[in-house]
Amino acid sequence: MPHPRLLSAALTLALTLAAPFSTAHAADAGRPITLIVPFAAGGGVDGMGRLLAERLRGDMPQGVVVENKPGASGMLGAQAVVRSAPDGTTLLLGSAGETAINPLVFKSKMQYQPEKDLVPIALIARVPNVLLATPALPVANVEQLVAYGRAHPGKLTYATSGVGNPQHLNGELLQSLAGIKMVHVPYKGASAQLVDVASGNVDLTFVSLAGALPFIKSGKVKPLAVTSAKRASFAPDIPAVAEYAPLKDYALENWFGVFVAAGTPPETQQKLASAIGNALRDEKFVASIRDLGGEVQPMSQDEFRAFIKAQTAVYAKVVADGHITAEN
């Protein structure tokens, strides 16, 4: 039998040699993956994140957990990912706001640079907003809304979830292309917006369809149009703003995708992209995202990068034309 001291030395050597391997392969050795949702639990974004996490568990046996980190227009959650270890175990379900629009609005107040600090992995869904009107407003479509706005400059009010988010940009783009003037009324969430539009305290709002459906079905608000270039597959009866010929260039959506911290190894990025690609080809998952008001559009990593660049150019023009800046 080997001497106890020899056994101890051999064990120590084995553990020493194994340690670097275990550290280098932490992401593959059972460490759970955290999907950070930079918004509060219970909303449409949270729902999308939990659907994605559930579907990814089939390809990632170590498990995927959702962590909500709301605050600062989504930037607190994004910062957490930027500061995480670049090993593919911390993901961001990022929206257009914290990855493309916020740098245009917050500028030097930003504590990270999306282009430098975050790596796009995959687009999950494009999410058009729906333009809703209070029942008392005497308009039934975009054409009538534009005519009313021109006849009553500065009288129309529209609610959004805050300065500089896609909803706000939807309103600014409508004003710019239609040649009308509306008053922006920022809120902290879609629920309050919908209640105040339903009660007539505000004339209009831009929100995702998922949150608005109960109000639409009950007749508490009137759907006028969706903000995508064409009608959404999940709401084929609601026209697009662009169907009104003078506003044919109107198109501005929110979107959501997965990002990781800069420095994440390419092979890890590819594994994540492959797993997400499997989810985006799953008909059940796609249907669930559609129920939340999203249009799934699979893209390669390079296509997703190009998409973000093109979308950012659209947002930049609206922000510049509307002189939009952060208030805090």
N, C-alpha and C positions, 0 to 999 in steps of 0.2 A: 504494500500500500504506500503511495507517495506520502512523503513527510507533510504534515499540516502546513508548515511554512511555505513549502513548494506549491501546495494547492492555493494558499492565500495569494501568493505572488502571481500565479497563473490567472486567477480570477481578476485581480487588479489590472493586469495587462489587458485582459479581454475587454473589461469595461472601458478602459482608456481608449482602446482602438475603436470600440463601437460608438463612443460618444459623438465624434464628429459626424458619423453617418446618420445617427438619430436626429441630430440638430438640423442637418442639411435636408432631411426628408420629413420634417415635422408635418408638412401639409399632407403627406401621404401616410403618416403613421397613426392616424386616428384622431387628430386634433379637429374638433368641429369647425365648420365654416360659419362665419357670422355675416349675415346679409344686413347691412345697416340701411334702414329706411329713414330718411331725414325729415319725416313728418310724423304727426301723432298717430297713435293706434286708433283703429276704427274707421278711418277714411278710405277713399278709393285707392290711394297709393299704398297704404298699408295692406289692403286686400290683395293688390297685385303682388306685393312682396311676399305675402304668405302663400299665395298660389304658386309663385315661382319657387320658393323654398321647398314646398311640399313636392313639387315635380322634380326638383334637382336631387332630392334624397335618393331617388332610384339610381342615379349615376354616381352619387357621392356617399359611399357607405359610412363615412365618418360623421355624417349628419350635417344639416344646415339649419341654423337658428336665426330668427329675425330679431333684430334689436332696433327699437325706435329711438331716434335721437333728434327730436324736433327743435327748432329754434333758429333765429337769424336767417329767415327765408331759405331754410334748408342747408345753410352753410355750416352749422355745427356738426351735422352728420357727415358732410363731405370732408370737413377738417379731420374728423376722427379717422377716416379712411386714409387720408393723405399722411397722417402721422403713424399709421399702423405699419407693422413689419411687412415688407413687400414679398410675401410668400404665398399669396393667393388664398389665405384663410380669412381675409376681411374684404368684403365686397360692398360696393355702394349701388343701391338702386337710385340712380341719379336722374333728375328731370332736366328739362331745358333751362329751368331757373338757375340752379346752383352750378351748372356746368357750362352754360352758354350766355345767359342773359345777365346774371348778377355781375360779372366782370364789367359789363357795359354800364351798369347802373351804380354799383358801389365803388368801382374803380380802386382807388388807393386804400379804401376801407377793407378790401378783401385780404384775408390772411393766407390765402393760397392762390395759385395760378392754375386753373383747370388744364390748360394746354400743356403745362410743364409737370404738374404734380399728379395728374390722373391719367390712366390709360383706358381708353374705351375698349370694351370687350364685345358687347353685342347690344343691338337695339331690341328692346322687348316689344314696345308698342307705340304707335302714334295715337294721340288722344285729342281729337278736336273738341273744342268747347261748343256749347249750344247757346245761342242768343235768345234770351227769354224776355218777355214783356209782361208788365202788370195788366190784368184783364181790362182795367179802365182806360188804358191807353188806346186811342182810336186808330190803331193800325193792325193790319193782319199779315203783313209781309214786309220784306226789306224795302221794296219800292215805296210803299206808303210811309215807312219809318223815315226814309231819307226826305221825302216830301214834307213830312211833319217837322223834321229837324230843321229844314231850311226855312220853313214858315215860322218857327219858334226858336230862333237862335239862343243857345245858352239855357234853354228851359229843360231839356231832357237830362236826366241823371242816370248814371249807370254804376252798378256796384261790382267790385272785384275783391279778391282776397288780399290785396295789398299793392303798394307801389312797385312797378317794375316786373310783376309776374306776367305770364302769358295772357291772363284775362285782361290785365291793364293794357297790354300791347294790342289785344284784339280791339278794344275800344278806341285806342289812338289810331290804329290803322283804318278803322271804319270812318272816323272823323276826317282823316286825311284824304281818303279816296272819295268820300261822299261830299266833302266840302261843307260839313256841318260842325257845330260846336256843342259838345255835351259836357256835363259836370261829372268828374270822377269822384266816387264815394268809396274809399277803401274800407274793407272789413277785415276781420281776423279769421274768417272761415266761411265756407259756403252755406252752412245752415242758416246763419243770420242773414246772409244776402237773400236767400230764397224766401225767408219769412217776410222780409221787408218789401220785396218785390210783390209777393202775394198780397200783402196788405196795402200796397200802393204808396208806401213811404219812399220807394225808389222806382223809377220807371222801367229800368232794364238791368240785366245782369248777364255775365258770361260765366258758365259753369260747365263741368263735365256732365254728360247725360246721366250717368249712373246716379248721381246725387239728386238730379232734377226730376227723375222719372215719377216719383210719387206725387210731386206737385203738378206735373204735366197731366198725369192720368186723372187726377182729381179736378182738373180745370182751374187750379189756383194760379197758374201762370200760362202764358201763351208762348209756344215755341215758334220763333220766326225763322231761324236758319242755323246751320252748323258752320263752323269756321274753317273747315277743310276745303280744298279746291273743288272737291266733288262730294256728293252725298255720302254719308257714312253707311256701311253695310248694316250696322246695327240700328239705324234709324232712317230707312229708305224713304219714309214719308215726309221727312223734314228737308227742305231744299237747302242748298249751299248758298252762302252770301253771294258767291261769284255767279250764280245763275241770273242775277239782276245785271244786265249787260253793262251798265256804267261802272260796275264794281267787279268786272270780270277778272281783275288781277288780285282780288282779295283771297288770301290763303295764309292762315297763321294758326298753327297747332302747338299743343304741348306734346311732349314725348318722354319716354322713360327707357333707360338702358342701364346696363351693368358696367361698372368701372372698378379698377383696382389701383393701388398705389403705384406710382412710377418706380421702376426698378424691379418689378415683378418679372421673373424669368420668362422668356418667350414660350418655353415648353409648358409652363404653368398656365400662361394665358391661353394657349391652344387647347389645353385640357378643359378649361372653363368654357371657352367658346364652343367646344364640341358638345359639352353637356347641355349648355343653353340651347344650342342648335337642335338637339334632340327634343327639348321641351317645345320649341317653336314649331316643330313638325307633328306634335301631338294634338290631334283634333279636339280632344277633351279640354286640354289646356287652352287652346286657341279659342274655343267656345266660351270658356270661363272668362278670358280676358275681354272678349267681345261683350259679355254681359256687364262688364265694368266700364264700357264705353271706349274700349281700345281696339285699334286695328293692328293686328300682328303683321310685321313686315320683316322677314328674315334678311339679314345682311351679313356679309363677311366683315372682318375687322376693318379692312381698308375701306370698304363701302360705308361703314358706320362713321369712320373718321371724316370721310368726304361729306357725308350727310350733315354732321355736326358743323363743319366749316360752312356749308351752304346755308344752313339754318341760321347760324350766327350772323351771316351777312344780312339776312332778312331782318333779324331782330335789331341789328345795329342801325339800319336805316330808320326803323320805326322809333327807336330810342332817340336818335339824333333829331328826326323831324318833330318829335313830340317834346323835345327838351326834357326828357325824363331823368331825374336824379334821385338817389336815395335820400330819404328824409331823416334817417337815423344811422 
